[in-house]
C-alpha cells in the first residue's frame, strides 16, 4: 500500500507539472489583448484570461495533496495499531500516548534542549539501549519507540517518567 501511494504521488506531480508550465507560459505571454483592471489609483495590470482556471487548478492541487497526506497518515496509524496490538506487559496504547504527549507533545523526533533526552518518550541513550534500542531514539520509527517504551513500562512502571508517568 505505501508503494502505491508513492507511485500515485509521483503521477500527480508529473501531471501537475505537465499542466502548470504550459498554462503559466500562456498566461505570461498573454500580450496586449488581455483585459486590464486597476489596482489602486493609477496602476492598471493585465489580467490573464487563464487566471481563473489556473487558480481553480491550484486549489484542486492543494485539496488533492491534502487528501493524499491524510491517507498516508491514516495508513501509518493503521500500521502502528497493528504492530502494537499486543504490547509487552499489557500496557495500553492510551497510556503510552498520554506519556508521549506529556514528554514530547507526541513528536517522535523531539530532542531536549541539552540533547540528552530524545524521541517521543525522551529516552536517554542508556535507557534506550537497555530496552534493545540501537542508535538515536529520535530517528527510530515511531512504532519502535512505542514498543521500546512499552518494554520499559512493563519492566519499571511509570517511574522512568517521574513527571509524565
C-alpha positions as CSV (number, residue, x, y, z in Angstrom):
1,X,0.0,0.0,0.0
2,X,2.7,2.6,0.8
3,X,4.3,1.9,-2.5
4,X,1.0,2.6,-4.3
5,X,0.7,6.0,-2.5
6,X,4.3,6.9,-3.6
7,X,3.6,6.0,-7.2
8,X,0.3,7.9,-7.1
9,X,2.1,10.9,-5.7
10,X,4.7,10.8,-8.5
11,X,2.0,10.6,-11.1
12,X,0.1,13.5,-9.6
13,X,3.2,15.6,-9.6
14,X,4.1,14.8,-13.2
15,X,0.5,15.6,-14.4
16,X,0.7,18.9,-12.4
17,X,4.0,19.8,-14.0
18,X,2.7,19.0,-17.4
19,X,-0.3,21.1,-17.0
20,X,1.0,24.1,-15.0
21,X,4.1,25.0,-17.0
22,X,2.3,25.4,-20.4
23,X,-0.6,27.3,-18.7
24,X,1.9,29.6,-16.9
25,X,3.7,30.3,-20.2
26,X,0.5,31.1,-22.0
27,X,-0.6,33.4,-19.1
28,X,2.8,35.1,-19.1
29,X,2.7,35.7,-22.9
30,X,-0.9,37.0,-22.7
31,X,0.1,40.0,-24.8
32,X,-1.7,43.3,-25.2
33,X,-5.2,42.0,-25.7
34,X,-5.6,40.9,-22.0
35,X,-8.2,42.9,-20.1
36,X,-6.8,45.3,-17.5
37,X,-8.0,46.1,-14.1
38,X,-7.0,48.9,-11.8
39,X,-5.0,48.1,-8.6
40,X,-5.1,51.4,-6.9
41,X,-5.5,54.9,-8.4
42,X,-3.1,54.7,-11.4
43,X,-1.7,51.1,-11.7
44,X,-3.7,49.0,-14.1
45,X,-2.4,45.5,-14.5
46,X,-3.2,42.9,-17.1
47,X,-5.5,40.0,-16.1
48,X,-4.9,36.9,-18.0
49,X,-7.9,35.0,-19.4
50,X,-6.4,31.9,-17.8
51,X,-6.2,33.4,-14.3
52,X,-9.4,31.7,-13.0
53,X,-8.7,28.3,-14.5
54,X,-5.1,28.5,-13.0
55,X,-6.5,29.4,-9.6
56,X,-9.1,26.7,-9.8
57,X,-6.4,24.2,-10.8
58,X,-4.1,25.3,-8.0
59,X,-6.9,24.9,-5.5
60,X,-7.6,21.4,-6.8
61,X,-3.9,20.6,-6.4
62,X,-3.9,21.8,-2.8
63,X,-7.0,19.8,-2.0
64,X,-5.6,16.6,-3.6
65,X,-2.3,17.0,-1.8
66,X,-4.1,17.4,1.5
67,X,-6.2,14.3,0.8
68,X,-3.1,12.2,-0.1
69,X,-1.3,13.3,3.1
70,X,-4.4,12.4,5.1
71,X,-4.4,8.9,3.5
72,X,-0.7,8.5,4.3
73,X,-1.2,9.5,8.0
74,X,-4.2,7.1,8.3
75,X,-2.1,4.2,6.8
76,X,0.6,5.0,9.3
77,X,-1.8,4.9,12.2
78,X,-3.2,1.6,10.9
79,X,0.3,0.1,10.7
80,X,1.1,1.4,14.2
81,X,-2.0,-0.1,15.7
82,X,-1.5,-3.4,14.0
83,X,2.1,-3.5,15.2
84,X,1.2,-2.6,18.7
85,X,-1.9,-4.8,19.1
86,X,-0.1,-6.8,21.7
87,X,2.2,-4.6,23.7
88,X,4.6,-6.1,26.2
89,X,3.4,-6.2,29.8
90,X,-0.2,-5.4,28.9
91,X,0.5,-1.6,28.8
92,X,-2.2,0.2,26.8
93,X,-1.6,2.4,23.8
94,X,-3.6,5.1,25.6
95,X,-1.1,5.0,28.5
96,X,1.8,5.4,26.1
97,X,0.1,8.1,24.2
98,X,-0.5,10.0,27.4
99,X,3.2,9.7,28.5
100,X,4.3,10.8,25.0
101,X,2.0,13.8,24.9
102,X,3.4,15.0,28.2
103,X,7.1,14.2,27.4
104,X,7.4,15.5,23.8
105,X,4.0,16.6,22.6
106,X,3.9,13.2,20.8
107,X,6.7,14.2,18.5
108,X,8.9,11.1,17.7
109,X,11.7,13.4,16.5
110,X,11.8,15.6,19.7
111,X,15.2,16.3,21.3
112,X,15.6,18.0,24.7
113,X,17.3,21.4,24.8
114,X,20.6,19.8,26.1
115,X,20.3,16.8,23.7
116,X,20.3,14.3,26.5
117,X,16.7,13.1,26.0
118,X,15.5,12.0,22.6
119,X,12.4,10.8,20.8
120,X,8.7,10.6,21.6
121,X,9.4,9.3,25.1
122,X,12.5,11.3,25.8
123,X,14.8,8.3,26.2
124,X,18.4,8.8,27.3
125,X,20.8,6.6,25.3
126,X,21.5,4.2,28.2
127,X,17.8,3.6,28.8
128,X,17.1,3.2,25.1
129,X,19.9,0.6,24.8
130,X,18.6,-1.2,27.9
131,X,15.4,-2.0,26.2
132,X,17.1,-3.2,23.0
133,X,17.2,0.1,21.0
134,X,20.1,0.9,18.7
135,X,21.2,4.3,17.5
136,X,19.4,7.5,18.2
137,X,15.8,7.2,19.5
138,X,14.8,10.4,17.8
139,X,15.4,8.8,14.3
140,X,13.9,5.4,15.2
141,X,10.4,4.7,13.7
142,X,7.6,5.8,15.9
143,X,6.3,2.3,16.3
144,X,9.7,1.1,17.6
145,X,9.7,4.0,20.1
146,X,6.3,2.9,21.3
147,X,7.4,-0.7,21.6
148,X,10.6,0.1,23.5
149,X,8.6,2.4,25.8
150,X,6.1,-0.4,26.4
151,X,9.0,-2.7,27.3
152,X,10.4,-0.1,29.7
153,X,6.9,0.5,31.2
154,X,6.4,-3.3,31.7
155,X,9.7,-3.5,33.5
156,X,9.7,-0.3,35.6
157,X,6.2,1.1,35.6
158,X,5.8,4.8,35.3
159,X,9.0,5.6,37.3
160,X,11.2,6.3,34.2
161,X,8.8,9.2,33.5
162,X,8.5,10.9,37.0
163,X,6.6,13.9,35.8
164,X,4.5,12.4,33.0
165,X,4.1,8.7,34.1
